[in-house]
Amino acid sequence: MFAYEGMLPEVSKRKIEGLKKHYNIQDENTLKFFTTHMVADSKHTADWLKLLSDNNSYSVEKLEEAARSTCKALNSFLDGVMTANQISCH
């Protein structure tokens, strides 16, 4: 989650820039998904950094398993988003 959320503020910023530049989307409500992630995931990343620095007693094996299960959960989430998008487009 740390790695995923750590990159989202910059990704969201660039998405907003692209939507404004290439599609002339200026409406804050339309951009809200990305502006929300710019703020929320910056905070989440700081929280993760604190958690990880305060708890250095985790074994490498536990951290690797947590990373694997998180990636699997994120992939399932993104699969669900794709499926929902395909259904709403038909």
Backbone bond lengths (Angstrom), bond angles and torsions (degrees), N, CA, C in turn:
res aa  C-N    CA-C-N  psi(-1)  N-CA   C-N-CA  omega(-1)  CA-C   N-CA-C  phi
1 M - - - 1.458 - - 1.527 110.19 -
2 F 1.340 116.36 -37.69 1.467 119.93 179.83 1.530 110.19 -58.68
3 A 1.320 116.70 -48.90 1.465 120.33 -178.37 1.529 111.11 -65.01
4 Y 1.320 116.74 -42.02 1.456 120.95 -178.78 1.532 110.90 -66.10
5 E 1.330 115.78 -51.80 1.460 119.25 -178.01 1.526 111.76 -70.62
6 G 1.321 116.32 -25.65 1.457 119.93 179.90 1.521 113.59 -65.22
7 M 1.336 116.20 -28.41 1.465 118.42 -178.54 1.528 112.81 -94.82
8 L 1.318 118.12 -14.58 1.466 120.24 -174.58 1.525 115.24 -65.32
9 P 1.332 120.92 -36.75 1.465 117.52 178.57 1.533 112.66 -58.94
10 E 1.329 117.17 -43.68 1.473 119.97 179.65 1.525 111.01 -70.15
11 V 1.318 117.59 -40.09 1.468 121.06 177.31 1.529 109.54 -61.75
12 S 1.319 116.99 -44.64 1.469 120.92 179.22 1.526 111.54 -62.28
13 K 1.315 116.32 -42.14 1.470 120.94 178.09 1.522 110.35 -58.97
14 R 1.310 116.70 -45.51 1.469 120.36 -179.13 1.532 111.63 -69.39
15 K 1.316 117.25 -33.82 1.475 119.97 175.99 1.519 110.19 -63.21
16 I 1.333 116.44 -44.34 1.466 120.48 178.59 1.521 110.18 -61.10
17 E 1.324 116.26 -46.03 1.473 120.09 179.10 1.524 110.92 -57.76
18 G 1.348 116.93 -44.77 1.457 121.21 -179.77 1.521 112.73 -66.16
19 L 1.326 116.43 -42.11 1.466 119.77 178.93 1.527 111.13 -63.69
20 K 1.315 116.11 -39.17 1.473 119.35 178.54 1.518 111.34 -69.40
21 K 1.326 116.08 -45.39 1.466 120.67 -175.31 1.527 112.57 -71.99
22 H 1.318 117.29 -48.29 1.461 120.55 -171.58 1.529 114.21 -91.48
23 Y 1.339 116.81 -22.68 1.468 119.57 -177.06 1.523 112.65 -122.60
24 N 1.324 116.30 1.20 1.465 122.68 179.35 1.531 111.49 54.10
25 I 1.324 116.60 37.07 1.464 121.08 177.09 1.525 107.46 -87.37
26 Q 1.315 116.58 116.71 1.455 122.39 -177.68 1.525 112.61 -118.08
27 D 1.311 116.48 -15.97 1.457 122.50 -175.35 1.525 110.90 -63.62
28 E 1.325 116.86 121.09 1.464 121.94 -177.52 1.527 112.37 -61.96
29 N 1.312 117.43 -34.10 1.460 120.44 179.18 1.532 110.52 -65.18
30 T 1.319 116.40 -39.10 1.463 121.36 178.69 1.525 110.71 -67.13
31 L 1.317 117.08 -34.94 1.466 122.28 -177.73 1.532 112.55 -88.99
32 K 1.325 116.79 -1.46 1.467 121.61 -171.85 1.533 113.64 -57.02
33 F 1.317 118.21 -38.84 1.466 120.42 178.89 1.526 109.93 -53.96
34 F 1.327 116.23 -46.45 1.462 120.45 -176.46 1.525 112.23 -75.67
35 T 1.337 117.68 -38.35 1.465 118.98 178.83 1.527 110.49 -67.11
36 T 1.317 116.32 -35.62 1.472 120.32 177.09 1.528 110.29 -61.81
37 H 1.323 116.70 -44.74 1.464 119.73 -179.57 1.522 112.57 -69.54
38 M 1.307 117.51 -30.05 1.467 119.29 176.25 1.525 110.06 -60.06
39 V 1.309 116.92 -42.30 1.466 121.80 -177.11 1.534 111.28 -82.16
40 A 1.313 116.03 -53.44 1.470 119.95 -173.91 1.522 112.29 -63.23
41 D 1.317 117.24 -44.16 1.462 118.41 -176.68 1.520 112.71 -75.30
42 S 1.316 118.25 -21.19 1.469 119.78 170.42 1.526 109.61 -65.03
43 K 1.336 115.62 -42.85 1.463 120.01 177.59 1.523 110.87 -66.79
44 H 1.319 116.69 -43.44 1.465 120.09 179.58 1.530 111.15 -60.49
45 T 1.321 116.63 -40.37 1.462 120.45 179.53 1.526 110.26 -62.89
46 A 1.307 116.60 -42.94 1.471 119.97 177.45 1.527 110.66 -62.58
47 D 1.322 116.51 -40.41 1.470 120.64 177.21 1.525 111.02 -62.46
48 W 1.338 116.75 -43.62 1.462 120.48 178.71 1.523 111.11 -62.48
49 L 1.336 116.45 -43.37 1.473 119.54 179.03 1.521 110.93 -58.98
50 K 1.312 116.58 -43.20 1.460 120.03 178.90 1.523 110.80 -64.45
51 L 1.322 116.41 -46.24 1.455 120.58 179.63 1.531 111.13 -59.43
52 L 1.310 116.37 -46.15 1.460 120.12 -178.19 1.524 112.12 -67.71
53 S 1.318 117.24 -37.37 1.471 119.30 -179.26 1.524 111.74 -75.51
54 D 1.329 117.73 -28.08 1.464 121.44 179.74 1.525 112.74 -81.45
55 N 1.317 117.05 -18.96 1.470 121.04 -173.98 1.523 110.01 -125.72
56 N 1.307 117.00 70.97 1.456 119.50 -178.11 1.531 111.87 -90.29
57 S 1.324 116.82 19.11 1.458 120.54 -179.63 1.527 112.60 -93.61
58 Y 1.340 118.08 1.23 1.453 120.25 179.34 1.523 110.44 -72.88
59 S 1.319 115.97 140.60 1.464 120.16 177.40 1.527 109.21 -76.78
60 V 1.317 115.05 156.54 1.456 120.69 177.40 1.529 109.95 -59.01
61 E 1.321 116.44 -39.65 1.463 120.46 -179.64 1.527 111.55 -61.80
62 K 1.327 117.05 -43.21 1.473 120.03 179.29 1.529 110.85 -66.17
63 L 1.320 117.16 -39.83 1.459 120.40 178.52 1.524 111.09 -65.94
64 E 1.328 117.42 -41.04 1.461 120.44 178.28 1.526 110.98 -64.36
65 E 1.321 117.43 -42.61 1.463 120.99 178.69 1.529 110.45 -64.15
66 A 1.320 117.05 -40.72 1.466 120.41 177.40 1.521 110.64 -62.55
67 A 1.329 117.32 -41.00 1.466 121.36 178.67 1.519 110.73 -64.07
68 R 1.339 116.97 -43.96 1.468 120.40 179.04 1.531 111.40 -62.80
69 S 1.314 117.00 -46.99 1.472 119.11 -177.32 1.527 111.00 -67.73
70 T 1.323 117.54 -34.03 1.460 120.62 177.27 1.520 110.67 -66.65
71 C 1.332 117.15 -44.41 1.468 120.29 178.28 1.531 110.83 -60.89
72 K 1.319 116.19 -41.72 1.465 120.30 178.86 1.539 110.39 -62.60
73 A 1.327 116.76 -43.02 1.463 120.63 179.06 1.528 111.32 -64.92
74 L 1.330 117.22 -41.36 1.470 120.29 179.08 1.522 110.87 -65.27
75 N 1.330 116.69 -40.33 1.462 119.32 177.26 1.518 110.81 -62.30
76 S 1.323 117.79 -41.24 1.466 121.09 177.40 1.521 110.82 -62.90
77 F 1.328 115.87 -41.27 1.465 120.78 177.80 1.523 109.97 -60.56
78 L 1.328 116.79 -48.56 1.460 120.56 -177.82 1.530 111.23 -67.22
79 D 1.343 117.41 -34.21 1.467 119.95 174.10 1.522 110.30 -61.17
80 G 1.328 116.36 -40.82 1.462 120.93 178.56 1.516 112.09 -64.73
81 V 1.322 116.57 -39.68 1.468 120.64 177.33 1.528 109.56 -62.84
82 M 1.320 115.84 -44.02 1.469 119.72 -179.62 1.526 110.13 -63.43
83 T 1.323 117.45 -44.85 1.459 121.22 179.40 1.524 111.19 -61.38
84 A 1.321 116.59 -45.67 1.465 120.54 179.12 1.523 110.83 -61.94
85 N 1.317 116.67 -39.19 1.460 120.93 179.07 1.517 110.75 -66.10
86 Q 1.322 117.66 -40.50 1.465 120.79 179.37 1.526 110.46 -65.70
87 I 1.312 116.89 -39.02 1.468 120.69 179.74 1.533 109.90 -66.32
88 S 1.336 117.37 -42.89 1.464 119.96 -176.60 1.519 112.10 -72.94
89 C 1.337 117.59 -18.13 1.468 120.69 -179.71 1.521 112.29 -85.56
90 H 1.321 117.45 -11.15 1.472 119.95 -178.24 1.489 111.92 -95.78
